[in-house]
Amino acid sequence: MFTEEAKSSDITNAKHLFSTSIISGAAAGIICDIIFFPLDTLKTRLQSQHGFLKSGGYKQLYHGIGPVMMGSAPAAALFFITYEGLKEFLQPQILPQYHAFIHMGAASLGEMVACLIRVPVEVLKQRRQALLADVARLKLRTLFRGYGSTVLRDMPFGCIQMPLWEYFKVCWKQHVHHECTPLEGAYCGAASVAVSAAITTPLDVAKTRIMLSSTTADKKEVKISTMLKEVYRDNGPKGLFAGFLPRVGGFTISGFVFFGIYEQSREICASIFPYTSNQKNKT
């Protein structure tokens, strides 16, 4: 049973969690995407079916930054609002040994929600990165082309990354006998991102090719299974891991920066928005 005071505290905590997730997620998302945009451009061009040089090579590495500046912050904020909200609601009700399943579920749902913004932004960004000249304004159907493949890429990514990040932080906490500092959280984040990026590279290759396909391409031509078969047929296993080094290297460095900024922002927000755990509100 909850007392009136506990209910009031829960409402306050929910507001603070919402504010912290928006601020921390948005700050980490926009800063990282801008800093590491050139690496992302190189990765996109290496994976493009039009060829690296025809897609721009090493030129105009910030071409396509506009959509990212508009969509990166809200997409990251949406992910962490969903992720942290589900964690806050479910963890007090589940035994600690099962928390990894909560992290996986929360990350999966967070990715699905964030992709509602992320996919149109990615389509616009990657088509500009590959220097594709779209004469007409892209239709809504084209803007959301690749939603399924992006979710299929990002859900496994999130399911691996977030539980690993939480696990590494728990292991480090047990080792040093104190809560992770933002810097330590950043190292844990970088390690989790490196593993996730390496495993999901083939899905990223398929997603990139779908988004760079002709606007008149048939629906069957832009299925993730079709793309994976086509890439394997034309280039073998090497093609499925095109852009591996800039993807994994870039993601590892950006993961360090992202989680460092996120943890530091949360720490700052915690001093502005006092917070008490839901577990302490029960009587």
C-alpha positions as CSV (number, residue, x, y, z in Angstrom):
1,M,0.0,0.0,0.0
2,F,1.2,3.5,-0.7
3,T,0.7,6.5,1.6
4,E,-0.4,9.9,0.1
5,E,3.1,11.1,0.8
6,A,4.6,8.2,-1.1
7,K,2.2,8.8,-4.1
8,S,3.3,12.4,-4.2
9,S,6.9,11.4,-4.1
10,D,6.3,8.9,-7.0
11,I,4.8,11.7,-9.1
12,T,7.7,13.9,-8.3
13,N,10.2,11.2,-9.1
14,A,8.5,10.5,-12.4
15,K,8.8,14.1,-13.4
16,H,12.4,14.2,-12.5
17,L,13.1,10.9,-14.3
18,F,11.4,12.4,-17.4
19,S,13.4,15.6,-17.2
20,T,16.7,13.9,-16.6
21,S,16.2,11.4,-19.4
22,I,15.3,14.2,-21.9
23,I,18.2,16.4,-20.9
24,S,20.9,13.6,-20.6
25,G,19.8,11.7,-23.7
26,A,19.4,14.7,-25.9
27,A,22.8,16.2,-24.8
28,A,24.6,12.9,-25.4
29,G,22.9,12.2,-28.7
30,I,23.5,15.5,-30.4
31,I,27.1,16.0,-29.2
32,C,28.2,12.6,-30.3
33,D,26.4,12.6,-33.7
34,I,28.0,15.9,-34.6
35,I,31.5,15.0,-33.5
36,F,31.5,11.6,-35.1
37,F,29.5,12.4,-38.2
38,P,32.5,12.1,-40.6
39,L,33.2,8.5,-39.5
40,D,29.5,7.7,-40.0
41,T,29.7,9.2,-43.5
42,L,32.7,7.0,-44.4
43,K,30.9,4.0,-43.1
44,T,27.8,4.8,-45.2
45,R,29.9,5.3,-48.3
46,L,31.8,2.0,-47.8
47,Q,28.5,0.1,-47.5
48,S,26.8,1.9,-50.4
49,Q,25.9,-0.3,-53.4
50,H,26.9,2.7,-55.6
51,G,30.6,2.3,-54.6
52,F,32.7,4.3,-52.2
53,L,34.2,6.8,-54.7
54,K,30.9,7.4,-56.5
55,S,29.2,8.0,-53.2
56,G,31.7,10.8,-52.4
57,G,34.9,9.1,-51.1
58,Y,36.6,11.3,-48.6
59,K,34.9,14.5,-49.8
60,Q,32.1,16.5,-48.1
61,L,32.2,14.4,-44.9
62,Y,29.7,16.6,-43.2
63,H,27.2,16.5,-46.0
64,G,23.8,15.5,-44.5
65,I,24.4,16.9,-41.0
66,G,21.2,19.0,-41.2
67,P,18.7,16.2,-40.5
68,V,20.9,14.8,-37.8
69,M,21.0,18.1,-35.9
70,M,17.2,18.2,-35.9
71,G,16.5,14.6,-35.1
72,S,19.3,13.3,-33.0
73,A,18.4,14.9,-29.7
74,P,14.7,13.9,-29.7
75,A,15.5,10.3,-30.8
76,A,18.0,9.8,-28.0
77,A,15.7,11.4,-25.5
78,L,12.8,9.2,-26.5
79,F,15.0,6.1,-26.1
80,F,16.2,7.0,-22.6
81,I,12.7,8.1,-21.4
82,T,11.4,4.7,-22.4
83,Y,14.4,2.7,-21.1
84,E,14.8,4.5,-17.8
85,G,11.0,4.6,-17.3
86,L,10.6,0.9,-17.7
87,K,13.6,0.2,-15.5
88,E,12.2,2.4,-12.8
89,F,8.8,0.8,-12.9
90,L,9.8,-2.9,-13.2
91,Q,13.1,-3.3,-11.3
92,P,11.6,-2.9,-7.8
93,Q,9.2,-5.7,-8.6
94,I,11.8,-8.2,-10.0
95,L,14.6,-10.1,-8.3
96,P,18.1,-8.6,-9.2
97,Q,19.2,-11.7,-11.0
98,Y,16.5,-11.2,-13.6
99,H,17.2,-7.5,-14.2
100,A,19.1,-8.3,-17.4
101,F,15.7,-9.3,-19.0
102,I,14.2,-6.0,-18.0
103,H,17.2,-4.2,-19.5
104,M,16.8,-6.2,-22.8
105,G,13.0,-5.5,-22.9
106,A,13.3,-1.9,-22.1
107,A,16.1,-1.4,-24.6
108,S,14.1,-3.1,-27.3
109,L,11.0,-1.0,-26.7
110,G,13.1,2.1,-26.5
111,E,14.7,1.4,-29.9
112,M,11.3,0.8,-31.5
113,V,10.0,4.2,-30.2
114,A,13.2,6.1,-31.0
115,C,13.1,4.7,-34.6
116,L,9.9,6.6,-35.3
117,I,12.2,9.7,-35.4
118,R,15.5,8.0,-36.2
119,V,14.5,6.3,-39.4
120,P,13.3,9.4,-41.4
121,V,16.4,11.2,-40.2
122,E,18.6,8.3,-41.2
123,V,17.0,8.1,-44.7
124,L,17.6,11.8,-45.3
125,K,21.1,11.7,-43.8
126,Q,22.4,8.7,-45.6
127,R,21.0,9.7,-49.0
128,R,22.8,13.0,-48.6
129,Q,26.0,11.3,-47.3
130,A,26.0,9.2,-50.4
131,L,25.5,12.3,-52.6
132,L,22.2,10.9,-54.0
133,A,20.4,13.8,-55.8
134,D,16.7,13.4,-55.1
135,V,14.9,15.7,-57.5
136,A,11.5,15.4,-55.9
137,R,10.6,15.6,-52.2
138,L,10.7,12.1,-50.7
139,K,7.3,10.6,-50.0
140,L,6.4,9.5,-46.4
141,R,6.6,5.8,-47.5
142,T,10.2,6.4,-48.7
143,L,11.1,8.3,-45.5
144,F,10.1,5.3,-43.4
145,R,11.7,2.8,-45.8
146,G,14.1,0.8,-43.7
147,Y,12.0,1.1,-40.5
148,G,11.8,-2.7,-40.2
149,S,15.5,-3.2,-41.0
150,T,16.5,-0.4,-38.6
151,V,14.5,-1.9,-35.8
152,L,15.9,-5.4,-36.7
153,R,19.4,-3.8,-36.4
154,D,18.8,-1.6,-33.4
155,M,16.9,-4.1,-31.3
156,P,19.7,-6.7,-31.2
157,F,22.1,-3.8,-30.8
158,G,20.2,-2.4,-27.8
159,C,19.6,-5.9,-26.4
160,I,23.3,-6.5,-26.3
161,Q,24.5,-3.1,-25.5
162,M,22.3,-2.0,-22.6
163,P,22.5,-5.2,-20.5
164,L,26.2,-5.4,-21.1
165,W,26.6,-1.7,-20.0
166,E,24.6,-2.4,-16.8
167,Y,26.5,-5.6,-16.2
168,F,29.9,-4.0,-16.6
169,K,28.9,-1.2,-14.2
170,V,27.8,-3.7,-11.6
171,C,31.0,-5.7,-12.0
172,W,33.1,-2.6,-11.7
173,K,31.1,-1.4,-8.7
174,Q,31.8,-4.7,-6.9
175,H,35.5,-4.4,-7.8
176,V,36.0,-0.8,-6.6
177,H,33.3,-0.8,-3.9
178,H,31.7,2.4,-5.0
179,E,29.2,3.7,-7.6
180,C,30.6,4.2,-11.1
181,T,31.8,7.7,-11.8
182,P,30.8,9.2,-15.2
183,L,34.3,8.3,-16.5
184,E,34.0,4.7,-15.4
185,G,30.5,4.5,-16.8
186,A,31.9,5.8,-20.1
187,Y,34.5,3.0,-20.2
188,C,31.7,0.4,-19.6
189,G,29.6,2.0,-22.3
190,A,32.5,1.9,-24.8
191,A,33.1,-1.8,-24.2
192,S,29.4,-2.7,-24.5
193,V,29.1,-0.6,-27.7
194,A,32.1,-2.3,-29.3
195,V,30.7,-5.8,-28.9
196,S,27.2,-4.7,-30.1
197,A,28.5,-2.9,-33.2
198,A,30.7,-5.8,-34.2
199,I,27.9,-8.3,-34.0
200,T,25.2,-6.2,-35.8
201,T,27.4,-5.0,-38.7
202,P,25.7,-7.2,-41.4
203,L,22.3,-5.8,-40.4
204,D,23.7,-2.3,-40.6
205,V,25.0,-3.0,-44.2
206,A,21.5,-4.2,-45.2
207,K,19.8,-1.2,-43.6
208,T,22.2,1.2,-45.4
209,R,21.5,-0.4,-48.8
210,I,17.8,-0.3,-48.3
211,M,17.9,3.4,-47.4
212,L,20.1,4.1,-50.5
213,S,17.9,2.2,-52.9
214,S,16.1,3.9,-55.7
215,T,12.9,5.6,-54.7
216,T,11.1,3.5,-57.3
217,A,12.5,0.2,-56.1
218,D,9.9,-2.6,-55.6
219,K,9.0,-3.5,-52.0
220,K,10.5,-7.0,-52.5
221,E,13.8,-5.4,-53.5
222,V,14.2,-3.5,-50.2
223,K,13.6,-6.4,-47.8
224,I,16.3,-7.0,-45.3
225,S,16.6,-10.7,-46.3
226,T,16.9,-9.8,-50.0
227,M,19.6,-7.3,-49.3
228,L,21.6,-9.7,-47.2
229,K,21.5,-12.4,-49.9
230,E,22.4,-9.8,-52.6
231,V,25.4,-8.5,-50.6
232,Y,26.6,-12.1,-49.9
233,R,26.1,-13.1,-53.5
234,D,28.1,-10.1,-54.9
235,N,30.8,-9.7,-52.2
236,G,30.7,-12.8,-49.9
237,P,31.3,-12.6,-46.2
238,K,33.5,-9.5,-46.7
239,G,30.6,-7.6,-48.1
240,L,28.4,-8.3,-45.0
241,F,31.1,-6.6,-42.9
242,A,31.7,-3.6,-45.1
243,G,32.5,-0.6,-43.1
244,F,33.4,-2.8,-40.1
245,L,36.4,-0.8,-38.9
246,P,34.9,2.7,-39.1
247,R,31.6,1.3,-37.6
248,V,33.2,-0.5,-34.7
249,G,36.0,2.0,-34.1
250,G,33.7,5.0,-34.4
251,F,31.0,3.4,-32.3
252,T,33.5,2.5,-29.5
253,I,34.9,6.0,-29.3
254,S,31.5,7.6,-29.6
255,G,30.1,5.2,-27.1
256,F,32.7,6.4,-24.6
257,V,31.8,10.0,-25.3
258,F,28.0,9.3,-25.4
259,F,27.8,7.4,-22.1
260,G,30.3,9.8,-20.4
261,I,28.1,12.7,-21.4
262,Y,25.0,10.8,-20.4
263,E,26.3,9.9,-17.0
264,Q,27.7,13.3,-16.3
265,S,24.4,14.9,-17.4
266,R,22.5,12.6,-15.1
267,E,24.7,13.5,-12.2
268,I,24.2,17.2,-12.8
269,C,20.4,16.7,-13.2
270,A,20.4,14.7,-10.0
271,S,21.7,17.7,-8.1
272,I,19.0,19.9,-9.7
273,F,16.2,17.4,-9.5
274,P,16.4,15.6,-6.1
275,Y,15.4,12.0,-6.5
276,T,14.4,9.1,-4.2
277,S,14.1,5.4,-5.3
278,N,10.6,3.9,-5.7
279,Q,11.7,1.1,-3.5
280,K,11.9,3.6,-0.6
281,N,8.3,4.9,-1.1
282,K,6.6,1.7,-0.1
283,T,5.2,1.3,3.4
